[in-house]
């Protein structure tokens, strides 16, 4: 497995979750784009957060101020801290690192 995502689960509205995506040595680079996407039932996959070298991390308007993307090169991981979760955040979340997709991890937010 080139990318291993973890951290999804069930949480009540207002709660927090942290997603993590670990890259294998075979694909990891110390530069390049990394991001998190999500796909809710019946909807298209959308960008949630994105980082690229020398650029300020970007977050979708719907999650600004609540979600934060970060990367740890020593651990070969990219993370997504999600706070103040809302039912509309319910989706399968996917990481993407250096052009490779990880498997999805389900986040369910109950009202």
Legacy VTK file of the C-alpha trace (Angstrom):
# vtk DataFile Version 3.0
C-alpha trace
ASCII
DATASET POLYDATA
POINTS 111 float
0.000 0.000 0.000
1.516 3.295 -1.051
-0.713 5.540 1.045
-2.412 4.451 4.248
-5.124 6.688 5.628
-6.495 6.430 9.148
-8.469 8.354 11.728
-11.998 8.325 10.405
-14.973 7.443 12.550
-18.222 8.562 14.076
-18.379 11.812 16.026
-21.090 14.118 17.266
-21.520 17.575 15.807
-19.066 19.973 17.384
-16.524 17.249 17.958
-13.068 16.739 16.484
-11.218 14.114 14.494
-7.719 13.917 13.141
-6.998 12.129 9.891
-3.560 10.917 8.965
-2.105 9.598 5.727
1.231 7.803 5.712
3.255 7.397 2.536
5.505 4.481 1.742
9.189 5.165 1.166
8.757 4.283 -2.483
6.608 7.327 -3.259
7.540 9.840 -0.595
9.258 13.062 -1.608
10.321 16.028 0.477
8.615 18.337 -1.988
5.431 18.226 -3.980
1.719 18.642 -3.553
-0.308 16.919 -0.859
-3.980 17.269 -0.102
-7.202 15.957 1.333
-10.418 15.507 -0.629
-13.831 14.228 0.313
-16.834 12.699 -1.358
-20.246 12.786 0.229
-22.993 10.372 -0.861
-24.408 11.412 -4.211
-21.873 14.200 -4.667
-18.649 14.697 -6.565
-15.280 14.499 -4.898
-14.163 17.922 -3.718
-10.954 19.466 -2.488
-10.827 20.052 1.269
-7.244 21.202 1.874
-4.041 21.443 -0.140
-0.359 22.137 0.418
2.414 22.737 -2.070
5.995 23.854 -1.713
6.455 27.513 -0.956
2.723 28.168 -0.885
0.353 28.958 1.940
-1.860 25.937 2.674
-5.296 26.282 1.159
-8.580 25.198 2.683
-12.015 25.060 1.131
-14.280 27.888 2.235
-16.616 25.382 3.862
-13.896 24.235 6.278
-11.819 27.376 6.808
-11.226 28.059 10.462
-12.218 24.510 11.375
-9.844 22.211 9.465
-6.057 22.420 9.246
-3.766 20.491 6.929
-0.194 19.755 7.934
2.659 17.479 6.926
5.460 15.782 8.827
8.253 14.746 6.520
10.074 12.824 9.230
7.034 10.566 9.556
6.133 10.761 5.848
2.618 11.811 6.775
0.053 14.423 5.922
-2.664 15.125 8.465
-6.006 16.870 8.605
-7.154 18.195 11.974
-10.907 18.650 11.908
-12.582 20.670 14.639
-16.150 21.798 15.192
-17.394 19.109 12.841
-20.793 19.488 11.245
-23.179 16.869 9.817
-22.430 18.226 6.344
-18.804 17.173 6.814
-19.936 13.551 6.600
-18.081 11.968 3.698
-15.365 9.572 2.674
-12.084 11.451 2.960
-9.190 10.724 0.617
-5.580 11.815 0.832
-3.535 12.516 -2.252
0.231 12.759 -2.138
2.567 13.255 -5.088
-0.116 12.250 -7.567
-1.126 9.079 -5.725
-4.533 8.525 -4.116
-4.945 6.850 -0.772
-7.885 4.674 0.121
-10.770 6.550 1.663
-11.595 6.821 5.326
-15.184 7.419 6.388
-16.083 10.345 8.607
-19.630 10.429 9.958
-20.874 13.404 11.954
-24.135 12.940 13.806
-26.416 15.826 14.690
LINES 1 112
111 0 1 2 3 4 5 6 7 8 9 10 11 12 13 14 15 16 17 18 19 20 21 22 23 24 25 26 27 28 29 30 31 32 33 34 35 36 37 38 39 40 41 42 43 44 45 46 47 48 49 50 51 52 53 54 55 56 57 58 59 60 61 62 63 64 65 66 67 68 69 70 71 72 73 74 75 76 77 78 79 80 81 82 83 84 85 86 87 88 89 90 91 92 93 94 95 96 97 98 99 100 101 102 103 104 105 106 107 108 109 110
